Amino acid sequence: MAKKTVATLQSTSKRLTKAIKMVKSPKTGAYTFVESVMPPELVNEWIAKK
């Protein structure tokens, strides 16, 4: 399960998007959130990989 944030971040002349992904820990079974700031073109690729 992943969630893409609606807001985009502006820094200098590049457009960046903050993506948040929920990841299940194999050891404890608890869910944690992983955040990353990247160009919008790479968001779907980052969310798809485990």
C-alpha positions, 0 to 999 in steps of 0.5 A, spaced: 500 500 500 502 506 498 500 513 498 502 519 493 502 526 496 498 531 493 503 537 494 509 538 490 515 541 492 519 547 489 526 548 490 530 552 485 528 550 478 526 543 479 520 540 481 520 535 486 514 530 489 514 527 496 512 520 496 510 516 502 510 508 502 508 503 508 512 498 508 511 491 513 517 489 517 519 482 516 522 481 523 516 484 527 510 484 522 509 492 524 508 497 519 513 503 518 512 509 513 518 510 508 518 517 505 522 520 499 523 526 495 524 525 488 522 528 481 515 526 479 517 521 473 520 516 478 515 516 483 511 510 480 517 506 479 519 507 487 512 505 489 512 499 485 519 496 488 519 492 494 
